[in-house]
Amino acid sequence: MQVRSGRTRFSWGTSLAIGLLVPAIVIPLCLVILNSLMVDGQFDPLTALGVVLAPGVASVLSNTLLLGLLVVAGATAIAFPMAYLAAKTELGEKRWLDVVIIIPFMTPPYIGSMGWILFMQPRGFLEELAPWTAALTPQFFSLGGLVTIMSFHLYPFLYLMLRNSIQRIGQGYEEAGALHGAGFGYRLRRIVIPLLFGSYLMGALLVFVKTIAEFGTPATFGRKIGFYVLTTEIHRLTSSWPIDFGKATALASILLTASLTVWYLQSVMSRKFRYQTLGGKGLRTRPSRLRLLGKSLSWGYVGIVLLLSIGVPYFSIIVASLQKLRGNGLAWGNFTLDHYARLLSWGSPGFKALTNSIGLALLAATFAAVIGTFLALQIRGSATKGQKTTDLFSLLPNTVPGIVIAVGLVLFWNAKWMPIPLYNTYGMAVLTYVVFFLPYTVQYVKASFSQLDDKLFQAGRVYGGTDWYIFRRIALPLLLPGIVAGWMMTFTISARELVASLMLLPPSMHVSATYIFSQFEQGEVSMGMAMAVLTVSLTTIILVIMNQLESYRK
């Protein structure tokens, strides 16, 4: 973790960084690809193609691609009007709006999906609130309902990208169009959308990747309607009898190839469709002041989006967690806190699952913060091949679907030749979480490190400071905000992670995510939803405390 760029020290640090990443990330992914090309111990490069052409698999693959395209379309329809209103009108002055819009993206997908199921199912909360919808609610349980749930979960990602891009388009472009007689529709079609195309394409491709890599919503809602995708099929093949790792790795390699191809297209398109909208004259923007009708329609649209993306799932989750008997519905006497009391009682299965989650998340976040900081210091400006290789390997978990990494880790740590008995232990879960979420710390620390001037370190050496002293007294305090941000992100997501927990935890061990999933599957909905509320609340409280401590430090 040196700040000096001496060749010997750099070579040692880079070698150690690559030595950590290769067995943790690269080898497991290579094993997935290798196993997909093997049949009964014999190399067969046509195996993956044979799996794709097998009965039933082609439909799963087409389902995955169709779902990705439909969710991109749905997220676009939701995000673009929101982004335009926030960037071009007075609605953008409401800073709280951005915070609220991010809530669906920060909500675990499987929890949001369960909320929608409870709300829309026959005799669900919607029918209780509006009995006349009884004939309509069953229609929701279709591909359209699955696309709706996933679109409302992922639209914030596209919204933030589009809003920032629209804000970078100065007022002068549209004023020039208006000066030449162009109406609003013409300016939107010929000026705004072409300038946005590159940013939109990047965001749309990322939403597509996140959709095809998603496990939680297809595993809950998709399985309920009989719509199977690659992630759910891979999980079934590795967790249900008869287990077929050969077929699972073939599907995983297909999913890996699709994801990497989309990431490559994203990088190519971002270079091709790039327009400079900021120049030496600066950026001039003036939010439009809406009239009463426009303001009513705009806030009405925002309200509907927030109601459907936040209100529906969280209403269902909270109400279900408080119900004594689900059959008694929303009657006043049908609410209790007993489910929370049972979960928090010492030694109960729910309490053990909750403490397991917090413990694993704390360990994973701490290890990821230390390792990620070390990697970021080695990467620095990615000036050499070793630094670029380290950067590439460290970001792989962000580009590869989590279930593919999980399959690779199972193959690697459960291999007969593996001398370290880590598989099926507590440590395996920690390692998996660290691998999954390491890129967050690396990216945050890299961003912080790029803002530091080398003169700071040179001044420390002029006054006789050693490398360790310079790192401890100069670099570390300035990098701490990035480290804390990476720690918080890793902790939050680790505490709610589902797919890695389902595949890699010991059979007798539960965390909050697997507890919620199992309770929902077994019909103990109230207990599962109570755990969901506790998990989201605890992680939010810890994030608030960490943010407060960081503000005091500043």
MARTOR-596966 format. One record per residue (C-alpha): residue in one letter; chain; x, y, z. Coordinates in steps of 0.05 Angstrom, whole numbers. Layout:
% residues N
(pt 'A' 'A' (X Y Z))
...
This chain:
% residues 554
(pt 'M' 'A' (0 0 0))
(pt 'Q' 'A' (57 46 -17))
(pt 'V' 'A' (49 115 -48))
(pt 'R' 'A' (119 116 -78))
(pt 'S' 'A' (123 93 -150))
(pt 'G' 'A' (189 56 -145))
(pt 'R' 'A' (194 -2 -194))
(pt 'T' 'A' (213 -56 -143))
(pt 'R' 'A' (158 -38 -94))
(pt 'F' 'A' (107 -29 -148))
(pt 'S' 'A' (123 -97 -179))
(pt 'W' 'A' (116 -131 -111))
(pt 'G' 'A' (49 -97 -97))
(pt 'T' 'A' (20 -110 -165))
(pt 'S' 'A' (41 -183 -163))
(pt 'L' 'A' (8 -192 -95))
(pt 'A' 'A' (-55 -157 -120))
(pt 'I' 'A' (-60 -203 -181))
(pt 'G' 'A' (-43 -262 -137))
(pt 'L' 'A' (-104 -247 -94))
(pt 'L' 'A' (-151 -235 -152))
(pt 'V' 'A' (-134 -295 -195))
(pt 'P' 'A' (-156 -350 -147))
(pt 'A' 'A' (-214 -308 -120))
(pt 'I' 'A' (-245 -287 -187))
(pt 'V' 'A' (-208 -308 -250))
(pt 'I' 'A' (-198 -383 -237))
(pt 'P' 'A' (-271 -395 -215))
(pt 'L' 'A' (-296 -361 -279))
(pt 'C' 'A' (-247 -402 -321))
(pt 'L' 'A' (-273 -465 -287))
(pt 'V' 'A' (-344 -447 -306))
(pt 'I' 'A' (-324 -441 -379))
(pt 'L' 'A' (-280 -503 -377))
(pt 'N' 'A' (-334 -547 -345))
(pt 'S' 'A' (-384 -524 -396))
(pt 'L' 'A' (-339 -553 -450))
(pt 'M' 'A' (-329 -621 -416))
(pt 'V' 'A' (-372 -684 -421))
(pt 'D' 'A' (-353 -743 -377))
(pt 'G' 'A' (-283 -715 -369))
(pt 'Q' 'A' (-274 -707 -445))
(pt 'F' 'A' (-265 -639 -478))
(pt 'D' 'A' (-324 -624 -524))
(pt 'P' 'A' (-329 -552 -549))
(pt 'L' 'A' (-399 -565 -577))
(pt 'T' 'A' (-427 -581 -508))
(pt 'A' 'A' (-453 -511 -496))
(pt 'L' 'A' (-487 -509 -564))
(pt 'G' 'A' (-518 -577 -550))
(pt 'V' 'A' (-546 -551 -484))
(pt 'V' 'A' (-576 -490 -518))
(pt 'L' 'A' (-610 -535 -569))
(pt 'A' 'A' (-636 -584 -517))
(pt 'P' 'A' (-712 -586 -506))
(pt 'G' 'A' (-734 -533 -457))
(pt 'V' 'A' (-668 -496 -454))
(pt 'A' 'A' (-679 -455 -517))
(pt 'S' 'A' (-744 -428 -487))
(pt 'V' 'A' (-708 -409 -423))
(pt 'L' 'A' (-655 -371 -463))
(pt 'S' 'A' (-708 -336 -505))
(pt 'N' 'A' (-747 -319 -441))
(pt 'T' 'A' (-684 -287 -412))
(pt 'L' 'A' (-671 -244 -474))
(pt 'L' 'A' (-744 -225 -482))
(pt 'L' 'A' (-748 -205 -408))
(pt 'G' 'A' (-685 -162 -415))
(pt 'L' 'A' (-713 -125 -476))
(pt 'L' 'A' (-782 -114 -445))
(pt 'V' 'A' (-753 -88 -379))
(pt 'V' 'A' (-709 -39 -417))
(pt 'A' 'A' (-771 -13 -453))
(pt 'G' 'A' (-810 -9 -388))
(pt 'A' 'A' (-755 26 -349))
(pt 'T' 'A' (-746 75 -407))
(pt 'A' 'A' (-820 92 -407))
(pt 'I' 'A' (-817 107 -333))
(pt 'A' 'A' (-749 140 -328))
(pt 'F' 'A' (-748 188 -388))
(pt 'P' 'A' (-807 232 -368))
(pt 'M' 'A' (-782 234 -295))
(pt 'A' 'A' (-711 252 -318))
(pt 'Y' 'A' (-736 307 -365))
(pt 'L' 'A' (-781 338 -312))
(pt 'A' 'A' (-724 336 -260))
(pt 'A' 'A' (-673 366 -308))
(pt 'K' 'A' (-715 418 -344))
(pt 'T' 'A' (-769 441 -296))
(pt 'E' 'A' (-777 467 -226))
(pt 'L' 'A' (-787 396 -201))
(pt 'G' 'A' (-711 388 -203))
(pt 'E' 'A' (-704 439 -147))
(pt 'K' 'A' (-735 389 -99))
(pt 'R' 'A' (-671 354 -76))
(pt 'W' 'A' (-709 303 -35))
(pt 'L' 'A' (-739 275 -99))
(pt 'D' 'A' (-673 244 -120))
(pt 'V' 'A' (-665 210 -52))
(pt 'V' 'A' (-736 181 -55))
(pt 'I' 'A' (-729 157 -126))
(pt 'I' 'A' (-667 115 -108))
(pt 'I' 'A' (-706 76 -55))
(pt 'P' 'A' (-733 23 -104))
(pt 'F' 'A' (-663 9 -130))
(pt 'M' 'A' (-636 1 -59))
(pt 'T' 'A' (-693 -47 -41))
(pt 'P' 'A' (-674 -120 -50))
(pt 'P' 'A' (-711 -144 -112))
(pt 'Y' 'A' (-740 -207 -80))
(pt 'I' 'A' (-770 -165 -23))
(pt 'G' 'A' (-803 -117 -72))
(pt 'S' 'A' (-829 -176 -113))
(pt 'M' 'A' (-859 -208 -51))
(pt 'G' 'A' (-894 -142 -35))
(pt 'W' 'A' (-925 -140 -104))
(pt 'I' 'A' (-948 -212 -99))
(pt 'L' 'A' (-983 -198 -33))
(pt 'F' 'A' (-1015 -135 -61))
(pt 'M' 'A' (-1040 -164 -127))
(pt 'Q' 'A' (-1056 -237 -111))
(pt 'P' 'A' (-1129 -260 -108))
(pt 'R' 'A' (-1159 -235 -43))
(pt 'G' 'A' (-1097 -193 -34))
(pt 'F' 'A' (-1091 -123 -7))
(pt 'L' 'A' (-1115 -89 -72))
(pt 'E' 'A' (-1179 -129 -72))
(pt 'E' 'A' (-1191 -112 1))
(pt 'L' 'A' (-1181 -38 -13))
(pt 'A' 'A' (-1220 -40 -79))
(pt 'P' 'A' (-1265 -102 -85))
(pt 'W' 'A' (-1283 -84 -156))
(pt 'T' 'A' (-1212 -103 -178))
(pt 'A' 'A' (-1225 -177 -164))
(pt 'A' 'A' (-1233 -193 -238))
(pt 'L' 'A' (-1169 -155 -256))
(pt 'T' 'A' (-1117 -176 -205))
(pt 'P' 'A' (-1107 -247 -233))
(pt 'Q' 'A' (-1086 -215 -299))
(pt 'F' 'A' (-1026 -185 -264))
(pt 'F' 'A' (-995 -254 -256))
(pt 'S' 'A' (-965 -256 -325))
(pt 'L' 'A' (-904 -234 -363))
(pt 'G' 'A' (-931 -164 -361))
(pt 'G' 'A' (-933 -165 -285))
(pt 'L' 'A' (-861 -190 -282))
(pt 'V' 'A' (-838 -135 -330))
(pt 'T' 'A' (-875 -83 -288))
(pt 'I' 'A' (-842 -105 -223))
(pt 'M' 'A' (-772 -106 -252))
(pt 'S' 'A' (-782 -40 -290))
(pt 'F' 'A' (-803 -4 -226))
(pt 'H' 'A' (-742 -34 -191))
(pt 'L' 'A' (-690 -14 -244))
(pt 'Y' 'A' (-717 52 -271))
(pt 'P' 'A' (-678 94 -219))
(pt 'F' 'A' (-613 71 -251))
(pt 'L' 'A' (-634 97 -319))
(pt 'Y' 'A' (-666 159 -289))
(pt 'L' 'A' (-602 183 -257))
(pt 'M' 'A' (-562 173 -321))
(pt 'L' 'A' (-613 209 -365))
(pt 'R' 'A' (-624 266 -316))
(pt 'N' 'A' (-550 281 -312))
(pt 'S' 'A' (-543 278 -388))
(pt 'I' 'A' (-603 324 -399))
(pt 'Q' 'A' (-574 374 -349))
(pt 'R' 'A' (-510 376 -389))
(pt 'I' 'A' (-549 399 -451))
(pt 'G' 'A' (-547 474 -444))
(pt 'Q' 'A' (-608 518 -452))
(pt 'G' 'A' (-578 548 -515))
(pt 'Y' 'A' (-589 486 -558))
(pt 'E' 'A' (-664 486 -548))
(pt 'E' 'A' (-667 562 -552))
(pt 'A' 'A' (-632 559 -619))
(pt 'G' 'A' (-684 509 -644))
(pt 'A' 'A' (-741 551 -617))
(pt 'L' 'A' (-711 613 -651))
(pt 'H' 'A' (-717 578 -718))
(pt 'G' 'A' (-790 560 -705))
(pt 'A' 'A' (-783 489 -678))
(pt 'G' 'A' (-838 466 -632))
(pt 'F' 'A' (-828 426 -569))
(pt 'G' 'A' (-838 359 -603))
(pt 'Y' 'A' (-790 376 -659))
(pt 'R' 'A' (-736 400 -610))
(pt 'L' 'A' (-744 338 -568))
(pt 'R' 'A' (-739 293 -629))
(pt 'R' 'A' (-683 328 -667))
(pt 'I' 'A' (-640 359 -611))
(pt 'V' 'A' (-651 329 -543))
(pt 'I' 'A' (-658 255 -561))
(pt 'P' 'A' (-598 252 -609))
(pt 'L' 'A' (-554 285 -556))
(pt 'L' 'A' (-580 236 -505))
(pt 'F' 'A' (-573 174 -547))
(pt 'G' 'A' (-502 154 -525))
(pt 'S' 'A' (-519 161 -451))
(pt 'Y' 'A' (-585 126 -460))
(pt 'L' 'A' (-553 69 -497))
(pt 'M' 'A' (-503 58 -441))
(pt 'G' 'A' (-558 60 -389))
(pt 'A' 'A' (-604 14 -429))
(pt 'L' 'A' (-549 -38 -439))
(pt 'L' 'A' (-533 -36 -364))
(pt 'V' 'A' (-607 -46 -347))
(pt 'F' 'A' (-609 -104 -396))
(pt 'V' 'A' (-549 -137 -362))
(pt 'K' 'A' (-578 -127 -293))
(pt 'T' 'A' (-644 -157 -316))
(pt 'I' 'A' (-615 -221 -346))
(pt 'A' 'A' (-570 -228 -285))
(pt 'E' 'A' (-627 -218 -235))
(pt 'F' 'A' (-647 -277 -193))
(pt 'G' 'A' (-693 -252 -137))
(pt 'T' 'A' (-753 -229 -177))
(pt 'P' 'A' (-754 -287 -227))
(pt 'A' 'A' (-745 -336 -169))
(pt 'T' 'A' (-806 -308 -132))
(pt 'F' 'A' (-855 -279 -183))
(pt 'G' 'A' (-828 -312 -246))
(pt 'R' 'A' (-832 -382 -217))
(pt 'K' 'A' (-903 -368 -193))
(pt 'I' 'A' (-925 -355 -265))
(pt 'G' 'A' (-882 -410 -296))
(pt 'F' 'A' (-834 -362 -330))
(pt 'Y' 'A' (-764 -390 -323))
(pt 'V' 'A' (-699 -354 -341))
(pt 'L' 'A' (-625 -373 -340))
(pt 'T' 'A' (-612 -352 -268))
(pt 'T' 'A' (-669 -392 -239))
(pt 'E' 'A' (-652 -452 -282))
(pt 'I' 'A' (-579 -450 -260))
(pt 'H' 'A' (-601 -447 -188))
(pt 'R' 'A' (-648 -506 -198))
(pt 'L' 'A' (-594 -549 -230))
(pt 'T' 'A' (-545 -536 -173))
(pt 'S' 'A' (-593 -541 -114))
(pt 'S' 'A' (-648 -591 -131))
(pt 'W' 'A' (-642 -665 -144))
(pt 'P' 'A' (-619 -689 -193))
(pt 'I' 'A' (-560 -640 -190))
(pt 'D' 'A' (-529 -628 -258))
(pt 'F' 'A' (-467 -583 -253))
(pt 'G' 'A' (-449 -597 -326))
(pt 'K' 'A' (-513 -567 -352))
(pt 'A' 'A' (-511 -512 -300))
(pt 'T' 'A' (-441 -490 -321))
(pt 'A' 'A' (-461 -492 -394))
(pt 'L' 'A' (-520 -445 -379))
(pt 'A' 'A' (-474 -402 -335))
(pt 'S' 'A' (-424 -396 -391))
(pt 'I' 'A' (-479 -373 -438))
(pt 'L' 'A' (-502 -321 -388))
(pt 'L' 'A' (-429 -300 -378))
(pt 'T' 'A' (-419 -292 -453))
(pt 'A' 'A' (-482 -252 -461))
(pt 'S' 'A' (-464 -205 -404))
(pt 'L' 'A' (-393 -193 -428))
(pt 'T' 'A' (-418 -182 -499))
(pt 'V' 'A' (-466 -129 -475))
(pt 'W' 'A' (-412 -96 -433))
(pt 'Y' 'A' (-367 -94 -495))
(pt 'L' 'A' (-423 -64 -537))
(pt 'Q' 'A' (-434 -13 -483))
(pt 'S' 'A' (-362 10 -486))
(pt 'V' 'A' (-363 13 -562))
(pt 'M' 'A' (-428 52 -565))
(pt 'S' 'A' (-405 101 -512))
(pt 'R' 'A' (-345 118 -555))
(pt 'K' 'A' (-385 122 -620))
(pt 'F' 'A' (-443 164 -595))
(pt 'R' 'A' (-407 217 -555))
(pt 'Y' 'A' (-424 290 -562))
(pt 'Q' 'A' (-391 349 -527))
(pt 'T' 'A' (-445 394 -498))
(pt 'L' 'A' (-400 432 -449))
(pt 'G' 'A' (-352 484 -475))
(pt 'G' 'A' (-312 543 -452))
(pt 'K' 'A' (-373 587 -448))
(pt 'G' 'A' (-399 545 -390))
(pt 'L' 'A' (-468 515 -381))
(pt 'R' 'A' (-531 557 -377))
(pt 'T' 'A' (-594 524 -352))
(pt 'R' 'A' (-659 556 -330))
(pt 'P' 'A' (-713 510 -301))
(pt 'S' 'A' (-780 520 -334))
(pt 'R' 'A' (-835 547 -289))
(pt 'L' 'A' (-896 503 -300))
(pt 'R' 'A' (-967 530 -303))
(pt 'L' 'A' (-1020 501 -258))
(pt 'L' 'A' (-1042 447 -307))
(pt 'G' 'A' (-970 427 -324))
(pt 'K' 'A' (-951 426 -251))
(pt 'S' 'A' (-1012 384 -233))
(pt 'L' 'A' (-997 334 -289))
(pt 'S' 'A' (-923 331 -272))
(pt 'W' 'A' (-933 319 -198))
(pt 'G' 'A' (-989 271 -213))
(pt 'Y' 'A' (-941 229 -256))
(pt 'V' 'A' (-886 232 -203))
(pt 'G' 'A' (-936 212 -150))
(pt 'I' 'A' (-962 152 -190))
(pt 'V' 'A' (-890 128 -203))
(pt 'L' 'A' (-871 134 -130))
(pt 'L' 'A' (-936 101 -107))
(pt 'L' 'A' (-924 41 -152))
(pt 'S' 'A' (-849 35 -141))
(pt 'I' 'A' (-847 48 -66))
(pt 'G' 'A' (-917 53 -38))
(pt 'V' 'A' (-945 -14 -62))
(pt 'P' 'A' (-888 -60 -42))
(pt 'Y' 'A' (-873 -27 25))
(pt 'F' 'A' (-946 -21 44))
(pt 'S' 'A' (-954 -96 31))
(pt 'I' 'A' (-890 -115 68))
(pt 'I' 'A' (-906 -74 130))
(pt 'V' 'A' (-979 -92 134))
(pt 'A' 'A' (-965 -167 124))
(pt 'S' 'A' (-913 -165 179))
(pt 'L' 'A' (-965 -139 228))
(pt 'Q' 'A' (-1023 -186 212))
(pt 'K' 'A' (-1046 -238 262))
(pt 'L' 'A' (-1083 -279 210))
(pt 'R' 'A' (-1078 -265 136))
(pt 'G' 'A' (-1148 -290 124))
(pt 'N' 'A' (-1177 -234 168))
(pt 'G' 'A' (-1148 -181 121))
(pt 'L' 'A' (-1143 -108 141))
(pt 'A' 'A' (-1190 -111 201))
(pt 'W' 'A' (-1168 -65 258))
(pt 'G' 'A' (-1163 -122 308))
(pt 'N' 'A' (-1119 -163 262))
(pt 'F' 'A' (-1053 -127 276))
(pt 'T' 'A' (-999 -148 325))
(pt 'L' 'A' (-925 -141 340))
(pt 'D' 'A' (-918 -214 359))
(pt 'H' 'A' (-880 -232 296))
(pt 'Y' 'A' (-826 -181 313))
(pt 'A' 'A' (-824 -206 385))
(pt 'R' 'A' (-814 -278 361))
(pt 'L' 'A' (-759 -257 313))
(pt 'L' 'A' (-722 -217 366))
(pt 'S' 'A' (-728 -268 421))
(pt 'W' 'A' (-660 -295 440))
(pt 'G' 'A' (-642 -361 407))
(pt 'S' 'A' (-700 -362 358))
(pt 'P' 'A' (-686 -383 286))
(pt 'G' 'A' (-703 -313 262))
(pt 'F' 'A' (-656 -281 312))
(pt 'K' 'A' (-599 -328 292))
(pt 'A' 'A' (-611 -312 219))
(pt 'L' 'A' (-610 -237 233))
(pt 'T' 'A' (-546 -240 274))
(pt 'N' 'A' (-514 -285 221))
(pt 'S' 'A' (-531 -232 168))
(pt 'I' 'A' (-503 -174 208))
(pt 'G' 'A' (-441 -214 227))
(pt 'L' 'A' (-426 -236 156))
(pt 'A' 'A' (-439 -167 128))
(pt 'L' 'A' (-393 -134 180))
(pt 'L' 'A' (-337 -183 164))
(pt 'A' 'A' (-346 -179 89))
(pt 'A' 'A' (-349 -103 89))
(pt 'T' 'A' (-286 -97 132))
(pt 'F' 'A' (-246 -147 90))
(pt 'A' 'A' (-271 -115 25))
(pt 'A' 'A' (-251 -46 51))
(pt 'V' 'A' (-180 -69 68))
(pt 'I' 'A' (-168 -110 5))
(pt 'G' 'A' (-203 -59 -40))
(pt 'T' 'A' (-161 -2 -13))
(pt 'F' 'A' (-97 -42 -26))
(pt 'L' 'A' (-120 -58 -97))
(pt 'A' 'A' (-139 14 -111))
(pt 'L' 'A' (-71 38 -88))
(pt 'Q' 'A' (-37 -11 -135))
(pt 'I' 'A' (-82 8 -194))
(pt 'R' 'A' (-73 83 -184))
(pt 'G' 'A' (-76 113 -255))
(pt 'S' 'A' (-75 46 -293))
(pt 'A' 'A' (-10 68 -328))
(pt 'T' 'A' (23 -1 -335))
(pt 'K' 'A' (0 -69 -359))
(pt 'G' 'A' (2 -96 -288))
(pt 'Q' 'A' (-42 -39 -262))
(pt 'K' 'A' (-91 -47 -320))
(pt 'T' 'A' (-95 -122 -308))
(pt 'T' 'A' (-108 -111 -234))
(pt 'D' 'A' (-162 -60 -251))
(pt 'L' 'A' (-195 -108 -300))
(pt 'F' 'A' (-195 -167 -253))
(pt 'S' 'A' (-221 -126 -194))
(pt 'L' 'A' (-281 -101 -235))
(pt 'L' 'A' (-301 -169 -263))
(pt 'P' 'A' (-353 -182 -208))
(pt 'N' 'A' (-389 -119 -231))
(pt 'T' 'A' (-394 -144 -302))
(pt 'V' 'A' (-408 -218 -289))
(pt 'P' 'A' (-476 -242 -262))
(pt 'G' 'A' (-471 -261 -189))
(pt 'I' 'A' (-499 -331 -199))
(pt 'V' 'A' (-442 -346 -249))
(pt 'I' 'A' (-390 -325 -198))
(pt 'A' 'A' (-425 -368 -146))
(pt 'V' 'A' (-423 -429 -191))
(pt 'G' 'A' (-349 -416 -204))
(pt 'L' 'A' (-334 -410 -130))
(pt 'V' 'A' (-370 -476 -116))
(pt 'L' 'A' (-329 -511 -171))
(pt 'F' 'A' (-264 -482 -145))
(pt 'W' 'A' (-271 -490 -69))
(pt 'N' 'A' (-307 -556 -73))
(pt 'A' 'A' (-257 -588 -121))
(pt 'K' 'A' (-226 -654 -99))
(pt 'W' 'A' (-156 -625 -105))
(pt 'M' 'A' (-171 -564 -61))
(pt 'P' 'A' (-130 -572 3))
(pt 'I' 'A' (-166 -516 41))
(pt 'P' 'A' (-233 -541 70))
(pt 'L' 'A' (-268 -474 62))
(pt 'Y' 'A' (-330 -498 24))
(pt 'N' 'A' (-393 -506 65))
(pt 'T' 'A' (-366 -462 121))
(pt 'Y' 'A' (-380 -392 150))
(pt 'G' 'A' (-315 -369 117))
(pt 'M' 'A' (-341 -388 48))
(pt 'A' 'A' (-399 -340 56))
(pt 'V' 'A' (-352 -284 77))
(pt 'L' 'A' (-306 -298 17))
(pt 'T' 'A' (-365 -298 -31))
(pt 'Y' 'A' (-392 -231 -6))
(pt 'V' 'A' (-322 -200 -10))
(pt 'V' 'A' (-314 -225 -82))
(pt 'F' 'A' (-383 -201 -102))
(pt 'F' 'A' (-377 -130 -75))
(pt 'L' 'A' (-302 -116 -78))
(pt 'P' 'A' (-311 -70 -138))
(pt 'Y' 'A' (-349 -19 -97))
(pt 'T' 'A' (-290 -4 -51))
(pt 'V' 'A' (-241 -6 -109))
(pt 'Q' 'A' (-281 45 -148))
(pt 'Y' 'A' (-294 92 -90))
(pt 'V' 'A' (-221 92 -67))
(pt 'K' 'A' (-196 100 -138))
(pt 'A' 'A' (-241 161 -146))
(pt 'S' 'A' (-214 191 -81))
(pt 'F' 'A' (-142 175 -98))
(pt 'S' 'A' (-147 208 -167))
(pt 'Q' 'A' (-162 274 -132))
(pt 'L' 'A' (-97 273 -91))
(pt 'D' 'A' (-37 313 -117))
(pt 'D' 'A' (30 277 -115))
(pt 'K' 'A' (59 340 -83))
(pt 'L' 'A' (25 320 -18))
(pt 'F' 'A' (67 256 -15))
(pt 'Q' 'A' (130 292 -40))
(pt 'A' 'A' (123 342 17))
(pt 'G' 'A' (119 284 67))
(pt 'R' 'A' (183 254 40))
(pt 'V' 'A' (219 321 40))
(pt 'Y' 'A' (206 325 115))
(pt 'G' 'A' (234 255 126))
(pt 'G' 'A' (169 215 128))
(pt 'T' 'A' (173 140 114))
(pt 'D' 'A' (125 107 65))
(pt 'W' 'A' (84 79 123))
(pt 'Y' 'A' (81 147 158))
(pt 'I' 'A' (60 182 93))
(pt 'F' 'A' (6 131 81))
(pt 'R' 'A' (-20 133 153))
(pt 'R' 'A' (-18 209 163))
(pt 'I' 'A' (-30 236 93))
(pt 'A' 'A' (-61 186 45))
(pt 'L' 'A' (-107 147 92))
(pt 'P' 'A' (-144 207 122))
(pt 'L' 'A' (-157 234 52))
(pt 'L' 'A' (-179 166 25))
(pt 'L' 'A' (-223 151 85))
(pt 'P' 'A' (-288 179 54))
(pt 'G' 'A' (-280 131 -5))
(pt 'I' 'A' (-264 73 41))
(pt 'V' 'A' (-324 87 85))
(pt 'A' 'A' (-370 94 24))
(pt 'G' 'A' (-346 26 -2))
(pt 'W' 'A' (-354 -5 67))
(pt 'M' 'A' (-426 21 73))
(pt 'M' 'A' (-445 -4 4))
(pt 'T' 'A' (-415 -73 16))
(pt 'F' 'A' (-448 -79 84))
(pt 'T' 'A' (-516 -59 59))
(pt 'I' 'A' (-518 -106 0))
(pt 'S' 'A' (-484 -164 37))
(pt 'A' 'A' (-536 -162 92))
(pt 'R' 'A' (-591 -173 39))
(pt 'E' 'A' (-556 -218 -12))
(pt 'L' 'A' (-598 -276 -34))
(pt 'V' 'A' (-568 -317 -90))
(pt 'A' 'A' (-499 -326 -59))
(pt 'S' 'A' (-531 -343 8))
(pt 'L' 'A' (-577 -395 -23))
(pt 'M' 'A' (-520 -429 -60))
(pt 'L' 'A' (-461 -425 -13))
(pt 'L' 'A' (-485 -425 59))
(pt 'P' 'A' (-481 -489 99))
(pt 'P' 'A' (-549 -526 99))
(pt 'S' 'A' (-562 -513 173))
(pt 'M' 'A' (-545 -439 169))
(pt 'H' 'A' (-595 -383 152))
(pt 'V' 'A' (-585 -309 140))
(pt 'S' 'A' (-641 -258 135))
(pt 'A' 'A' (-647 -265 59))
(pt 'T' 'A' (-654 -341 60))
(pt 'Y' 'A' (-700 -337 121))
(pt 'I' 'A' (-746 -289 84))
(pt 'F' 'A' (-744 -332 22))
(pt 'S' 'A' (-759 -397 59))
(pt 'Q' 'A' (-814 -367 102))
(pt 'F' 'A' (-849 -339 41))
(pt 'E' 'A' (-843 -406 4))
(pt 'Q' 'A' (-871 -443 65))
(pt 'G' 'A' (-931 -397 74))
(pt 'E' 'A' (-905 -362 137))
(pt 'V' 'A' (-911 -295 102))
(pt 'S' 'A' (-918 -252 164))
(pt 'M' 'A' (-853 -278 195))
(pt 'G' 'A' (-817 -268 129))
(pt 'M' 'A' (-842 -197 120))
(pt 'A' 'A' (-825 -179 192))
(pt 'M' 'A' (-754 -202 178))
(pt 'A' 'A' (-754 -160 114))
(pt 'V' 'A' (-774 -98 153))
(pt 'L' 'A' (-721 -111 207))
(pt 'T' 'A' (-666 -123 156))
(pt 'V' 'A' (-681 -60 116))
(pt 'S' 'A' (-688 -19 180))
(pt 'L' 'A' (-624 -44 212))
(pt 'T' 'A' (-581 -34 151))
(pt 'T' 'A' (-611 36 141))
(pt 'I' 'A' (-597 54 214))
(pt 'I' 'A' (-525 31 209))
(pt 'L' 'A' (-516 71 145))
(pt 'V' 'A' (-544 133 179))
(pt 'I' 'A' (-497 123 238))
(pt 'M' 'A' (-436 114 192))
(pt 'N' 'A' (-455 176 153))
(pt 'Q' 'A' (-462 216 217))
(pt 'L' 'A' (-395 193 242))
(pt 'E' 'A' (-363 211 176))
(pt 'S' 'A' (-394 281 179))
(pt 'Y' 'A' (-365 290 249))
(pt 'R' 'A' (-297 268 224))
(pt 'K' 'A' (-299 319 168))
